[in-house]
């Protein structure tokens, strides 16, 4: 496993959605626009949270976007605008290590080059 290169770090962005259909629509848009290399969607995530003074629970879908730190300023506003929640979860975490081939693929897939 290769330690991530700091010059153009890969990040993962987590966001929950009311269902997998919406997550898939937004994820597809972000991959087509090359703001994300890949999106994994998991269904049936149970969320427990405080909202407007009450503890709530909801079944949601979790989407994990793979992208580069240098284009977060493009991805985040697009995700926020398309997201149906008033205050969507959008959390970016650094990738500290990974398969060099995969990390390079993420960079290439979000480079803006058309194949």
C-alpha positions as CSV (number, residue, x, y, z in Angstrom):
1,X,0.0,0.0,0.0
2,X,1.4,3.4,-1.1
3,X,1.3,6.4,1.1
4,X,-0.8,9.1,-0.6
5,X,1.1,11.8,-2.5
6,X,0.5,15.3,-1.0
7,X,0.7,17.1,-4.4
8,X,-2.8,16.2,-5.5
9,X,-4.4,14.2,-2.6
10,X,-7.3,11.8,-3.2
11,X,-10.2,12.3,-0.8
12,X,-13.4,10.5,-0.1
13,X,-16.6,12.5,0.4
14,X,-19.5,11.0,2.5
15,X,-23.1,12.1,2.0
16,X,-26.4,10.6,3.1
17,X,-29.5,10.7,1.0
18,X,-33.2,9.8,1.6
19,X,-32.9,6.9,-0.8
20,X,-30.6,5.2,-3.3
21,X,-32.4,6.5,-6.3
22,X,-31.6,10.1,-5.5
23,X,-28.0,9.1,-4.5
24,X,-27.6,7.3,-7.9
25,X,-28.9,10.3,-9.9
26,X,-26.6,12.8,-8.2
27,X,-23.7,10.3,-8.2
28,X,-24.1,9.7,-11.9
29,X,-24.1,13.4,-12.6
30,X,-20.9,13.9,-10.6
31,X,-19.1,11.0,-12.3
32,X,-20.2,12.2,-15.8
33,X,-18.9,15.7,-15.1
34,X,-15.6,14.1,-13.8
35,X,-16.0,15.7,-10.4
36,X,-15.9,12.1,-8.9
37,X,-14.2,9.1,-10.2
38,X,-16.5,6.6,-8.5
39,X,-19.5,6.6,-6.2
40,X,-20.4,3.7,-3.9
41,X,-23.9,3.7,-2.6
42,X,-25.0,1.6,0.4
43,X,-28.7,1.2,1.1
44,X,-30.4,0.7,4.4
45,X,-28.2,2.9,6.5
46,X,-29.9,3.7,9.8
47,X,-29.2,7.3,10.9
48,X,-29.8,8.6,14.4
49,X,-29.5,12.4,14.7
50,X,-30.7,15.5,16.5
51,X,-32.7,17.9,14.3
52,X,-34.5,21.0,15.5
53,X,-34.2,19.9,19.1
54,X,-35.5,16.3,18.6
55,X,-33.8,13.0,18.3
56,X,-34.8,11.5,15.0
57,X,-34.1,8.3,13.1
58,X,-34.3,7.6,9.4
59,X,-33.3,5.0,6.9
60,X,-31.0,6.5,4.3
61,X,-28.6,5.6,1.6
62,X,-24.9,6.5,2.1
63,X,-22.9,7.6,-0.9
64,X,-19.1,7.6,-0.9
65,X,-17.5,9.8,-3.6
66,X,-13.8,9.4,-4.6
67,X,-12.2,12.6,-5.9
68,X,-9.3,14.9,-5.6
69,X,-8.9,17.6,-2.9
70,X,-8.1,20.2,-5.5
71,X,-11.6,19.9,-7.0
72,X,-13.6,19.9,-3.8
73,X,-14.5,23.5,-4.4
74,X,-16.3,22.4,-7.6
75,X,-17.8,19.2,-6.2
76,X,-19.2,20.4,-2.9
77,X,-21.4,23.3,-4.3
78,X,-22.7,21.0,-7.0
79,X,-23.6,18.3,-4.5
80,X,-25.2,20.8,-2.1
81,X,-27.3,22.4,-4.9
82,X,-28.6,19.0,-6.1
83,X,-29.1,17.5,-2.7
84,X,-32.7,17.4,-1.4
85,X,-31.8,18.0,2.3
86,X,-31.9,21.5,3.8
87,X,-28.5,20.8,5.5
88,X,-26.9,17.8,3.7
89,X,-24.0,15.8,5.2
90,X,-21.0,16.5,3.1
91,X,-17.8,15.4,4.8
92,X,-14.5,15.1,3.0
93,X,-11.8,12.8,4.5
94,X,-8.2,12.5,3.3
95,X,-6.9,9.2,1.9
96,X,-3.6,8.6,3.7
97,X,-2.6,5.5,1.8
98,X,-3.9,3.2,-1.0
99,X,-3.2,1.2,-4.1
100,X,-1.1,3.5,-6.3
101,X,-2.9,2.2,-9.4
102,X,-6.3,3.0,-7.9
103,X,-5.2,6.5,-6.6
104,X,-3.8,7.3,-10.1
105,X,-7.1,6.1,-11.7
106,X,-9.0,8.5,-9.4
107,X,-6.8,11.4,-10.4
108,X,-7.0,10.5,-14.1
109,X,-10.8,10.1,-14.0
110,X,-11.3,13.5,-12.4
111,X,-8.7,15.3,-14.6
112,X,-11.2,16.7,-17.1
113,X,-9.6,14.8,-20.0
114,X,-12.1,13.1,-22.3
115,X,-11.3,9.5,-23.5
